[in-house]
Amino acid sequence: MATGKIGVSTSDLFPIIKKFLYSDHDIFLREIISNAVDATQKLKVLASNGEYKGDVSGLNVQVKTDKKAGTLTVSDNGIGMTREEVEKYINQIAFSGAEEFMEKYKDDKAAIIGHFGLGFYSSFMVSDKVEIVTKSYRDGAQAVQWSCKGDPEYSLADVEKAEVGTDIIMYLNKEEKDFLEDNKITDLLTKYCKFLPIEIIFGKKKEWKDGKQVETDEDNVINDINPAWTRKPTDLKEEDYQKFYHQLYPMAQDPLFHIHLNVDYPFNLTGILYFPKIDNKFEIQKNKIQLYSNQVYVTDSVEGIVPEYLTLLHGVIDSPDIPLNVSRSYLQSDRNVKKISAHITKKVADSLSDIFAKNREEYEQKWNDLKVFIQYGMLSDEKFAERADKLFLFRNTEDKYFTLEEYDTLVKQEQTDKDKNIVCLYTTNKEEQYTYIEAARAKGYDVIVLDGQLDTHFINYLEQKKSDHKYLRVDSDTVDKLIQKEEAHATTWTEAEQQDLRPVFSSQLPKTDSVFMVNFEAIGENSDPLLVTRSEFMRRMKDMAQMNPGMNFYGAMGDHFNLIVNTDHRLVKQILEDEKKEMGEKVSPLVTQIHETEEKQAALQAQHENLKKDKKEDEIPQAEKDSLKEYSDKLSDLKSQKEALLDEYGKGNKIVGQLIDLALLANGLLKGEALNKFVKRSVDLIK
């Protein structure tokens, strides 16, 4: 038996390997099995070249646990190693046998996984001791056993082994005994090895019999050695793609459609990407695309390869040309990655264009699910936006679909305002904003539905792209002011009349965090007596704040609404007449005092300004300042008294309350106790 020291520069290297070679200890099993698969693939290459005459039809990798011995064993019937090869490839860390083999057999190198020669040593992350029992495929080869306890010392001895191949026997340390549990190993094999090109066998299949699970004689093969992405698109049917999708995501809904990637120049890339159905809550589920290298699972964090907006897609990408670091867990940035990313972007855009051109009806049927992908892409990637500009669709309230160009043609004539802007009206909820939609349609206007989570960002993008376009929610103002064809008609009410009615209407507005501004406009005798509108700007800011933590300022603000009082409506005119009759005598003395005080204040203010011309502020007598403040305080008090009288009158006015509640109800703002009071008041009014 020979002994020796492994070719490392320092004995400190082994502890580093054991602790830090891989970020996740689970990966050791993937690395050991990947080496075993390499060994079988190499034997296939040798057989195809005539260098090996044996049978390669039953090549596989077997995983076994032995709780009593505390061992986890990975066995293959691949190429095996001679004593010299063990000394060369195992005893010299990072001397990768795969690299040398690929150099020799360049034409077949795509089948070989390993690149770094460190994968085997990942076994020491979980083991107190590791043994290799191996026999080379070469004629007359002597089997050998290599053993090491995780330090530079090793032993190497001749042993008996009947079959060609290699056994890696790991004596697990006490902290890693959970790797002896069947469920744990099954989960890891399913995660890392379910699509390896060589059968991975873990025990026997089990079935229920007499109320318990019993082993059968059939091998429990973990993996599918010919997954859909490794086959030619011409060999696959739609049901094959659907079956593979549910193999990847058993609980998912059927995908919208798929894109099969198959590139061999200037880089190698295969895979299948699926457009999944996304919940309308826009719960972005990234990490759904799985990256493989020669069918070995690498990671599901593919942001470095797939543009961020396409991480919403599901599926598989497989490429031996993507450079990986030693743990295969992180992508290195290089030109190949950028080329692959650009190709995937182009392939997705071309596939969407193809579907749109060949079957627009199907495209429209799937639009509600596709919309979020295309919006996200257009907002994130300028090149994708250029390709997708003709693919984006607006859906109107009649469920008709239009491209951006088609919609411009549809509305340009009727919905161009006096400033030559094309105004696109939209709704976020057809039911809640029904009254406003009907008012717009009565004018001959079209209304689109924008009820998605990215719509606020997207209309900002569209307005920046085309400065002569405006997007306004249909309830953000009166219909005549949404698309203003001419200067607005001013109300005939005097300023005094408006001031008298403002507290009357304010008195019954909701007392919440929301802010209501009462405005008077002449919007036609056939329009509603009161309308509640909401500033387009403020609503957009609050909507964007929900998705952007940096805009918390807007998110924390209360809602801002306008209560538009239609001075043309007969009921509003009647309220004004009634207020004058009932409150005229009570308010008149206060109005007189207010006018007199305002006149005196104005005269005193003029006198004060004259004094300031010749003197500095601190030279003006304090009595003059106090007198001015006295009139200011008196005026404020008189106005408060007047407002209090009108406020009290408004609170008792059932018609005012009813009209306000109707306006709130039309806008979805009447709820709870207020809604209950409205119902009771309505019944009383009917009586």
BALOZA-484138 format. One line per 4 residues: number of its first residue (from 1); their letters; for each residue y, x, z of C-alpha. Coordinates in pm, whole numbers. Layout:
<recs>
NUM) a) Y:X:Z | ... $
</recs>
This chain:
<recs>
1) matg) 0:0:0 | 342:132:-93 | 655:99:113 | 1016:177:33 $
5) kigv) 1379:73:50 | 1546:-181:-175 | 1813:-32:-398 | 2128:-142:-220 $
9) stsd) 2419:72:-120 | 2428:-37:244 | 2213:-225:492 | 2509:-455:552 $
13) lfpi) 2457:-619:215 | 2163:-835:321 | 2354:-1027:593 | 2628:-1094:337 $
17) ikkf) 2373:-1225:89 | 2212:-1443:351 | 2538:-1601:463 | 2780:-1595:174 $
21) lysd) 2596:-1562:-158 | 2617:-1941:-207 | 2855:-2193:-57 | 2571:-2440:-7 $
25) hdif) 2236:-2327:134 | 2061:-2609:-52 | 2117:-2421:-376 | 1846:-2164:-291 $
29) lrei) 1579:-2408:-410 | 1754:-2453:-743 | 1774:-2077:-790 | 1411:-2009:-708 $
33) isna) 1291:-2291:-933 | 1527:-2179:-1211 | 1364:-1834:-1196 | 1022:-1998:-1214 $
37) vdat) 1129:-2201:-1518 | 1259:-1880:-1678 | 920:-1721:-1627 | 745:-2007:-1807 $
41) qklk) 1002:-2014:-2085 | 958:-1642:-2140 | 584:-1691:-2172 | 647:-1957:-2438 $
45) vlas) 865:-1715:-2631 | 596:-1446:-2615 | 332:-1694:-2727 | 544:-1807:-3021 $
49) ngey) 587:-1441:-3123 | 216:-1374:-3096 | 255:-1133:-2805 | 62:-1365:-2573 $
53) kgdv) -264:-1522:-2685 | -325:-1750:-2386 | -277:-2126:-2354 | 81:-2234:-2277 $
57) sgln) 28:-2611:-2302 | 3:-2665:-1927 | 297:-2464:-1802 | 461:-2602:-1490 $
61) vqvk) 627:-2519:-1160 | 478:-2643:-834 | 657:-2683:-501 | 449:-2699:-182 $
65) tdkk) 529:-2722:188 | 312:-2613:479 | 452:-2731:811 | 182:-2553:1012 $
69) agtl) 255:-2215:853 | 628:-2294:823 | 633:-2203:456 | 788:-2341:141 $
73) tvsd) 622:-2211:-177 | 737:-2225:-539 | 465:-2135:-787 | 473:-2095:-1165 $
77) ngig) 215:-2001:-1428 | 466:-1809:-1634 | 507:-1451:-1743 | 443:-1286:-1406 $
81) mtre) 536:-927:-1314 | 366:-590:-1296 | 417:-352:-1005 | 673:-163:-1210 $
85) evek) 863:-479:-1293 | 873:-586:-928 | 1018:-249:-836 | 1270:-272:-1117 $
89) yinq) 1382:-634:-1093 | 1329:-725:-729 | 1405:-400:-555 | 1730:-344:-742 $
93) iafs) 1964:-627:-652 | 2159:-776:-943 | 1943:-611:-1210 | 1870:-929:-1399 $
97) gaee) 1543:-944:-1585 | 1680:-1239:-1780 | 1963:-1027:-1922 | 1723:-760:-2044 $
101) fmek) 1484:-1018:-2184 | 1764:-1199:-2369 | 1880:-874:-2523 | 1529:-812:-2654 $
105) ykdd) 1470:-1170:-2774 | 1818:-1267:-2886 | 1706:-1550:-3111 | 1537:-1732:-2822 $
109) kaai) 1784:-1656:-2544 | 1911:-2014:-2513 | 1596:-2102:-2322 | 1662:-1846:-2051 $
113) ighf) 1867:-1954:-1748 | 1928:-1651:-1527 | 2222:-1417:-1576 | 2294:-1246:-1248 $
117) glgf) 1965:-1131:-1092 | 2076:-1253:-751 | 1915:-1597:-749 | 1592:-1476:-592 $
121) yssf) 1777:-1336:-292 | 1915:-1680:-211 | 1573:-1737:-50 | 1683:-1514:238 $
125) mvsd) 1957:-1761:331 | 1685:-1985:476 | 1393:-1747:539 | 1292:-1491:799 $
129) kvei) 1048:-1342:548 | 981:-1383:177 | 665:-1289:-11 | 604:-1260:-384 $
133) vtks) 250:-1279:-516 | 254:-1216:-890 | 27:-1129:-1182 | 160:-1025:-1522 $
137) yrdg) 48:-1181:-1850 | -36:-830:-1978 | -401:-753:-2037 | -568:-591:-1740 $
141) aqav) -263:-637:-1517 | -312:-588:-1144 | -169:-860:-917 | 69:-738:-647 $
145) qwsc) 222:-873:-330 | 580:-791:-232 | 704:-872:118 | 1042:-837:289 $
149) kgdp) 1198:-965:613 | 1556:-975:497 | 1643:-609:542 | 1624:-312:303 $
153) eysl) 1261:-245:408 | 986:-394:189 | 611:-355:127 | 426:-368:-205 $
157) adve) 46:-386:-228 | -229:-472:-476 | -392:-814:-419 | -627:-1051:-593 $
161) kaev) -481:-1338:-795 | -687:-1535:-1044 | -411:-1686:-1261 | -113:-1538:-1440 $
165) gtdi) 217:-1629:-1277 | 421:-1593:-960 | 424:-1749:-613 | 742:-1725:-403 $
169) imyl) 645:-1790:-40 | 938:-1847:197 | 880:-1835:573 | 1165:-2059:683 $
173) nkee) 1369:-1966:988 | 1392:-2211:1276 | 1738:-2339:1172 | 1611:-2443:829 $
177) kdfl) 1287:-2623:917 | 1422:-2945:764 | 1334:-2790:427 | 972:-2862:517 $
181) ednk) 1036:-3237:513 | 913:-3417:202 | 1221:-3640:180 | 1457:-3342:196 $
185) itdl) 1273:-3151:-77 | 1244:-3463:-294 | 1620:-3520:-271 | 1700:-3160:-365 $
189) ltky) 1454:-3153:-652 | 1596:-3479:-783 | 1951:-3345:-759 | 1899:-3002:-910 $
193) ckfl) 1582:-3019:-1117 | 1542:-3368:-1260 | 1606:-3256:-1618 | 1455:-2905:-1626 $
197) piei) 1256:-2830:-1944 | 932:-2748:-1757 | 747:-2997:-1538 | 834:-2961:-1170 $
201) ifgk) 548:-3090:-955 | 581:-3178:-588 | 253:-3302:-448 | 81:-3617:-567 $
205) kkew) 218:-3958:-645 | 175:-4218:-372 | 103:-4588:-382 | 80:-4871:-130 $
209) kdgk) -275:-4950:-28 | -394:-5147:274 | -42:-5158:414 | 30:-4786:390 $
213) qvet) 114:-4518:137 | -175:-4310:13 | -187:-4019:-229 | -331:-4065:-576 $
217) dedn) -485:-3801:-800 | -180:-3802:-1028 | 71:-3516:-1004 | 416:-3617:-879 $
221) vind) 633:-3487:-1163 | 996:-3484:-1051 | 1172:-3431:-1381 | 1219:-3557:-1734 $
225) inpa) 1167:-3250:-1953 | 1319:-3413:-2263 | 1632:-3598:-2144 | 1830:-3795:-2400 $
229) wtrk) 2106:-3537:-2447 | 1854:-3272:-2565 | 1734:-3496:-2847 | 1899:-3557:-3182 $
233) ptdl) 2122:-3867:-3206 | 1918:-3981:-3507 | 1609:-3996:-3286 | 1770:-4224:-3028 $
237) keed) 1826:-4599:-3023 | 2087:-4790:-2823 | 1827:-4883:-2563 | 1748:-4510:-2516 $
241) yqkf) 2112:-4442:-2429 | 2119:-4739:-2191 | 1796:-4625:-2024 | 1930:-4273:-1976 $
245) yhql) 2255:-4407:-1828 | 2064:-4602:-1565 | 1850:-4295:-1504 | 2172:-4117:-1408 $
249) ypma) 2335:-4410:-1227 | 2066:-4660:-1119 | 2308:-4909:-957 | 2580:-4909:-1224 $
253) qdpl) 2667:-5185:-1469 | 2587:-5125:-1833 | 2840:-4886:-1988 | 3084:-4993:-2258 $
257) fhih) 2962:-4737:-2507 | 2861:-4371:-2535 | 2959:-4051:-2714 | 2684:-3802:-2804 $
261) lnvd) 2804:-3440:-2806 | 2609:-3196:-3022 | 2790:-2873:-3115 | 2637:-2537:-3206 $
265) ypfn) 2944:-2355:-3341 | 3169:-2186:-3232 | 3008:-2267:-2895 | 2698:-2448:-2780 $
269) ltgi) 2758:-2787:-2624 | 2535:-3090:-2589 | 2567:-3397:-2375 | 2628:-3769:-2359 $
273) lyfp) 2946:-3920:-2218 | 2970:-4287:-2124 | 3266:-4517:-2078 | 3176:-4708:-1759 $
277) kidn) 3314:-5040:-1647 | 3582:-4975:-1388 | 3672:-5209:-1107 | 4021:-5352:-1155 $
281) kfei) 4119:-5198:-824 | 4122:-4867:-1013 | 3908:-4685:-763 | 3898:-4358:-950 $
285) qknk) 3549:-4220:-915 | 3560:-3868:-1039 | 3270:-3624:-1003 | 3053:-3853:-1212 $
289) iqly) 3006:-3615:-1506 | 2727:-3370:-1436 | 2740:-3016:-1573 | 2415:-2846:-1674 $
293) snqv) 2332:-2505:-1814 | 2010:-2514:-2018 | 1912:-2830:-1829 | 1977:-2672:-1488 $
297) yvtd) 2217:-2876:-1276 | 2530:-2678:-1192 | 2798:-2909:-1053 | 2963:-3249:-1078 $
301) sveg) 3313:-3105:-1039 | 3405:-3061:-1403 | 3785:-3071:-1396 | 3793:-2723:-1549 $
305) ivpe) 3604:-2839:-1858 | 3693:-3204:-1897 | 4063:-3305:-1891 | 4147:-3487:-1569 $
309) yltl) 4184:-3828:-1730 | 3835:-3799:-1880 | 3677:-3733:-1541 | 3667:-4112:-1522 $
313) lhgv) 3385:-4093:-1773 | 3020:-4070:-1670 | 2739:-3868:-1820 | 2615:-3515:-1881 $
317) idsp) 2753:-3197:-2037 | 2520:-2904:-2103 | 2643:-2568:-2227 | 2513:-2212:-2182 $
321) dipl) 2853:-2088:-2303 | 3049:-2200:-1999 | 3098:-1891:-1779 | 2998:-1941:-1418 $
325) nvsr) 3035:-1729:-1112 | 2733:-1608:-921 | 2676:-1939:-742 | 2706:-2143:-1064 $
329) sylq) 2931:-2375:-863 | 3275:-2293:-998 | 3407:-2258:-1348 | 3587:-1948:-1463 $
333) sdrn) 3882:-1994:-1692 | 3835:-1850:-2039 | 3882:-1937:-2404 | 3543:-2104:-2441 $
337) vkki) 3625:-2350:-2166 | 3956:-2437:-2332 | 3785:-2482:-2669 | 3520:-2705:-2517 $
341) sahi) 3786:-2911:-2338 | 3980:-2955:-2661 | 3665:-3052:-2848 | 3569:-3315:-2592 $
345) tkkv) 3920:-3463:-2603 | 3909:-3479:-2983 | 3558:-3622:-2985 | 3656:-3901:-2743 $
349) adsl) 3969:-3987:-2943 | 3776:-3982:-3273 | 3503:-4206:-3130 | 3760:-4459:-3009 $
353) sdif) 3934:-4452:-3347 | 3602:-4504:-3523 | 3514:-4808:-3311 | 3863:-4952:-3358 $
357) aknr) 3848:-4907:-3735 | 3493:-5036:-3787 | 3480:-5321:-3537 | 3816:-5421:-3396 $
361) eeye) 3673:-5743:-3253 | 3428:-5546:-3036 | 3708:-5307:-2941 | 3927:-5598:-2827 $
365) qkwn) 3640:-5747:-2626 | 3606:-5419:-2436 | 3979:-5350:-2414 | 4029:-5460:-2054 $
369) dlkv) 3778:-5194:-1947 | 3894:-4929:-2194 | 4263:-4974:-2112 | 4267:-4762:-1797 $
373) fiqy) 4104:-4465:-1975 | 4349:-4473:-2263 | 4654:-4526:-2042 | 4550:-4244:-1810 $
377) gmls) 4498:-4018:-2110 | 4828:-4104:-2275 | 5014:-4044:-1948 | 4835:-3713:-1890 $
381) dekf) 4791:-3548:-2229 | 5051:-3543:-2505 | 4798:-3458:-2776 | 4569:-3740:-2670 $
385) aera) 4870:-3972:-2661 | 4945:-3888:-3025 | 4589:-3981:-3123 | 4572:-4290:-2903 $
389) dklf) 4914:-4433:-2993 | 4756:-4651:-3263 | 4466:-4750:-3039 | 4657:-4896:-2745 $
393) lfrn) 4667:-5274:-2733 | 4893:-5531:-2571 | 4732:-5861:-2470 | 4965:-6159:-2453 $
397) tedk) 4937:-6475:-2244 | 4746:-6642:-2527 | 4482:-6365:-2518 | 4580:-6223:-2856 $
401) yftl) 4581:-5847:-2904 | 4838:-5628:-3079 | 4885:-5257:-3133 | 5223:-5119:-3024 $
405) eeyd) 5341:-5125:-3385 | 5209:-5477:-3445 | 5382:-5605:-3134 | 5716:-5459:-3240 $
409) tlvk) 5683:-5649:-3567 | 5595:-5971:-3381 | 5891:-5977:-3140 | 6160:-5775:-3309 $
413) qeqt) 6345:-6069:-3464 | 6351:-6303:-3164 | 6355:-6054:-2879 | 6629:-5812:-2977 $
417) dkdk) 6926:-5837:-2742 | 7296:-5799:-2814 | 7271:-5423:-2760 | 6999:-5390:-3029 $
421) nivc) 6722:-5330:-2773 | 6377:-5478:-2833 | 6295:-5655:-2507 | 5927:-5697:-2423 $
425) lytt) 5868:-5956:-2154 | 5561:-5924:-1936 | 5380:-6099:-1655 | 5161:-5951:-1385 $
429) nkee) 5004:-6285:-1297 | 4992:-6576:-1540 | 4932:-6832:-1266 | 5195:-6719:-1015 $
433) qyty) 5462:-6666:-1281 | 5373:-6970:-1491 | 5717:-7136:-1459 | 5896:-6825:-1584 $
437) ieaa) 5646:-6776:-1868 | 5701:-7133:-1984 | 6078:-7087:-1975 | 6043:-6779:-2196 $
441) rakg) 5805:-6950:-2437 | 6045:-7245:-2464 | 6295:-6996:-2601 | 6041:-6877:-2860 $
445) ydvi) 5967:-6554:-2673 | 5626:-6391:-2635 | 5498:-6261:-2301 | 5238:-5985:-2257 $
449) vldg) 5005:-5945:-1960 | 5041:-5620:-1765 | 4828:-5657:-1454 | 4674:-5308:-1432 $
453) qldt) 4735:-5038:-1173 | 4884:-4796:-1426 | 5102:-5047:-1609 | 5423:-4967:-1418 $
457) hfin) 5386:-4598:-1500 | 5294:-4681:-1858 | 5598:-4897:-1935 | 5818:-4621:-1792 $
461) yleq) 5644:-4386:-2036 | 5701:-4627:-2327 | 6071:-4669:-2241 | 6118:-4293:-2229 $
465) kksd) 5940:-4257:-2562 | 6150:-4527:-2729 | 6497:-4562:-2582 | 6563:-4887:-2773 $
469) hkyl) 6279:-5067:-2592 | 6304:-5245:-2258 | 6019:-5394:-2056 | 6119:-5671:-1816 $
473) rvds) 5901:-5885:-1597 | 5948:-6244:-1690 | 6061:-6343:-1339 | 6311:-6059:-1295 $
477) dtvd) 6609:-6270:-1409 | 6705:-6595:-1575 | 6564:-6622:-1925 | 6908:-6603:-2091 $
481) kliq) 6986:-6281:-1908 | 6645:-6125:-1974 | 6722:-6115:-2344 | 7096:-6149:-2354 $
485) keea) 7208:-6250:-2701 | 7576:-6287:-2608 | 7798:-6257:-2308 | 7679:-6476:-2022 $
489) hatt) 7860:-6807:-1963 | 8053:-6787:-1638 | 8024:-7067:-1388 | 8318:-7306:-1363 $
493) wtea) 8297:-7303:-984 | 8588:-7140:-806 | 8538:-6840:-582 | 8615:-7061:-281 $
497) eqqd) 8344:-7310:-378 | 8092:-7030:-415 | 8191:-6888:-76 | 8145:-7229:85 $
501) lrpv) 7799:-7288:-65 | 7664:-6934:-8 | 7602:-6981:369 | 7469:-7333:304 $
505) fssq) 7189:-7191:86 | 7146:-6873:291 | 7082:-7081:603 | 6732:-7185:494 $
509) lpkt) 6614:-6864:327 | 6314:-6690:491 | 6400:-6470:791 | 6174:-6173:706 $
513) dsvf) 6204:-5809:601 | 6283:-5936:253 | 6647:-5940:145 | 6787:-6238:-49 $
517) mvnf) 7117:-6232:-236 | 7265:-6572:-328 | 7432:-6577:-671 | 7585:-6863:-869 $
521) eaig) 7526:-6890:-1243 | 7565:-7155:-1510 | 7220:-7157:-1673 | 7207:-7508:-1815 $
525) ensd) 7163:-7856:-1678 | 6800:-7865:-1792 | 6707:-7545:-1613 | 6574:-7545:-1256 $
529) pllv) 6836:-7598:-983 | 6730:-7276:-804 | 6544:-6970:-926 | 6411:-6672:-733 $
533) trse) 6420:-6346:-928 | 6341:-5990:-833 | 6510:-5673:-952 | 6303:-5499:-1220 $
537) fmrr) 6409:-5157:-1093 | 6327:-5219:-727 | 5991:-5375:-804 | 5892:-5083:-1027 $
541) mkdm) 5989:-4835:-759 | 5781:-5017:-497 | 5484:-5048:-735 | 5497:-4677:-812 $
545) aqmn) 5532:-4593:-443 | 5191:-4751:-381 | 5029:-4480:-595 | 5271:-4197:-524 $
549) pgmn) 5304:-4082:-160 | 5621:-3895:-252 | 5801:-4227:-304 | 5745:-4362:47 $
553) fyga) 6117:-4436:75 | 6081:-4724:-170 | 5747:-4832:-30 | 5896:-4875:318 $
557) mgdh) 6185:-5090:198 | 6167:-5468:219 | 6149:-5671:-100 | 6480:-5756:-267 $
561) fnli) 6521:-6100:-427 | 6800:-6293:-592 | 6839:-6666:-532 | 7007:-6795:-846 $
565) vntd) 7193:-7124:-783 | 7232:-7315:-1111 | 7582:-7463:-1097 | 7509:-7677:-1405 $
569) hrlv) 7234:-7875:-1234 | 7317:-8224:-1107 | 7149:-8173:-767 | 7346:-7856:-702 $
573) kqil) 7670:-8030:-804 | 7582:-8312:-565 | 7525:-8063:-281 | 7874:-7922:-343 $
577) edek) 8032:-8269:-339 | 7845:-8366:-21 | 7952:-8044:149 | 8317:-8108:67 $
581) kemg) 8298:-8464:200 | 8116:-8385:521 | 8263:-8043:602 | 8610:-8059:444 $
585) ekvs) 8793:-8174:759 | 8599:-7933:982 | 8644:-7632:759 | 8999:-7702:636 $
589) plvt) 9181:-7583:954 | 8983:-7260:947 | 9059:-7211:577 | 9431:-7256:651 $
593) qihe) 9419:-7004:934 | 9222:-6761:717 | 9484:-6781:442 | 9773:-6737:686 $
597) teek) 9599:-6443:854 | 9524:-6283:518 | 9891:-6310:419 | 10009:-6155:744 $
601) qaal) 9744:-5887:722 | 9849:-5806:363 | 10216:-5776:466 | 10128:-5555:762 $
605) qaqh) 9901:-5344:543 | 10185:-5292:292 | 10415:-5189:577 | 10149:-4951:702 $
609) enlk) 10115:-4793:358 | 10493:-4739:340 | 10488:-4560:675 | 10207:-4334:553 $
613) kdkk) 10422:-4216:263 | 10671:-4043:494 | 10449:-3965:792 | 10112:-3819:868 $
617) edei) 9842:-4048:1003 | 9876:-3914:1358 | 10257:-3974:1346 | 10221:-4349:1291 $
621) pqae) 10275:-4541:1616 | 9954:-4660:1779 | 10103:-5009:1811 | 10118:-5033:1432 $
625) kdsl) 9749:-4940:1406 | 9648:-5178:1684 | 9838:-5463:1520 | 9658:-5403:1189 $
629) keys) 9319:-5396:1365 | 9406:-5713:1555 | 9460:-5905:1229 | 9145:-5756:1081 $
633) dkls) 8938:-5864:1382 | 9097:-6210:1382 | 9022:-6254:1011 | 8663:-6147:1061 $
637) dlks) 8626:-6391:1351 | 8772:-6683:1154 | 8539:-6618:862 | 8244:-6597:1101 $
641) qkea) 8342:-6933:1252 | 8365:-7089:908 | 8031:-6939:800 | 7865:-7059:1123 $
645) llde) 7982:-7417:1056 | 7853:-7408:699 | 7531:-7239:809 | 7469:-7513:1065 $
649) ygkg) 7539:-7778:802 | 7299:-7609:559 | 7017:-7597:813 | 7025:-7973:845 $
653) nkiv) 7041:-8041:472 | 6692:-8150:362 | 6777:-8132:-9 | 6886:-7769:25 $
657) gqli) 6567:-7688:214 | 6354:-7869:-41 | 6512:-7691:-338 | 6477:-7349:-174 $
661) dlal) 6112:-7412:-90 | 6044:-7528:-445 | 6195:-7206:-578 | 5993:-6997:-332 $
665) lang) 5678:-7193:-412 | 5724:-7130:-785 | 5737:-6758:-708 | 5436:-6752:-473 $
669) llkg) 5657:-6681:-172 | 5600:-6997:34 | 5313:-6953:279 | 5188:-7034:626 $
673) ealn) 5413:-7239:854 | 5688:-7264:593 | 5444:-7416:344 | 5323:-7664:604 $
677) kfvk) 5681:-7774:681 | 5750:-7812:310 | 5453:-8045:267 | 5561:-8262:561 $
681) rsvd) 5921:-8275:439 | 5803:-8371:92 | 5608:-8662:237 | 5917:-8773:436 $
685) lik) 6135:-8760:124 | 5886:-8972:-69 | 5895:-9236:205 $
</recs>
